[in-house]
Amino acid sequence: MTDKNQGEGNREAAREYNDQTQKFVKAGSVEEFAREAVQALDGAEAEELREAEAKGKAKALEEDPQVHRDK
């Protein structure tokens, strides 16, 4: 990837993301990570994860008031 700033329509970044996502799915690890996520939500770190989610959603609403999401 080059150092040139491509702005919002960064095709190189989109291509890299898509390639890496396809590799992850093809590796067959999705089910394993999904199980780990469910365990984390039911485990000791559940409250911390929910707080992080709420913080992220609040930040997203701040940045784009035109987007209406359920809180």
C-alpha positions as CSV (number, residue, x, y, z in Angstrom):
1,M,0.0,0.0,0.0
2,T,1.2,3.5,-0.8
3,D,1.5,6.3,1.7
4,K,-0.6,8.6,-0.5
5,N,-3.8,9.7,1.3
6,Q,-6.8,8.5,-0.8
7,G,-9.5,10.1,1.3
8,E,-12.8,8.5,2.0
9,G,-12.8,6.3,-1.1
10,N,-9.6,4.5,-0.3
11,R,-9.7,1.6,-2.8
12,E,-6.5,0.1,-1.6
13,A,-7.6,-0.1,2.0
14,A,-11.0,-1.6,0.9
15,R,-9.3,-4.2,-1.2
16,E,-6.9,-5.1,1.7
17,Y,-9.8,-5.4,4.1
18,N,-11.8,-7.6,1.7
19,D,-8.8,-9.8,1.1
20,Q,-8.1,-10.3,4.8
21,T,-11.8,-10.9,5.6
22,Q,-12.0,-13.6,2.9
23,K,-8.8,-15.3,4.2
24,F,-10.2,-15.3,7.7
25,V,-13.5,-16.8,6.6
26,K,-11.7,-19.5,4.5
27,A,-9.5,-20.4,7.4
28,G,-12.5,-21.7,9.2
29,S,-12.0,-19.8,12.4
30,V,-15.3,-17.9,12.4
31,E,-17.2,-20.5,14.5
32,E,-14.4,-20.7,17.0
33,F,-14.2,-16.9,17.5
34,A,-18.0,-16.7,17.6
35,R,-18.1,-19.2,20.5
36,E,-15.3,-17.3,22.3
37,A,-17.3,-14.0,21.9
38,V,-20.4,-15.7,23.4
39,Q,-18.4,-16.9,26.3
40,A,-16.9,-13.5,26.9
41,L,-20.4,-11.9,26.9
42,D,-21.5,-14.5,29.5
43,G,-18.2,-14.3,31.5
44,A,-16.3,-12.0,33.8
45,E,-15.6,-9.4,31.2
46,A,-19.3,-9.0,30.2
47,E,-19.8,-5.6,31.9
48,E,-16.6,-4.2,30.4
49,L,-17.6,-5.3,26.9
50,R,-21.1,-3.8,27.3
51,E,-19.6,-0.5,28.5
52,A,-17.2,-0.5,25.5
53,E,-20.1,-1.1,23.2
54,A,-22.1,1.8,24.7
55,K,-19.1,4.1,24.5
56,G,-18.6,3.2,20.8
57,K,-22.2,3.7,20.0
58,A,-22.3,7.1,21.8
59,K,-19.2,8.2,19.8
60,A,-20.7,7.2,16.5
61,L,-23.9,9.2,17.3
62,E,-21.7,12.2,18.1
63,E,-19.8,12.0,14.9
64,D,-22.8,11.7,12.6
65,P,-26.1,13.2,13.9
66,Q,-27.8,12.3,10.6
67,V,-27.6,8.6,11.4
68,H,-30.4,7.5,13.7
69,R,-29.7,4.3,15.6
70,D,-31.4,2.4,18.4
71,K,-29.4,2.9,21.6
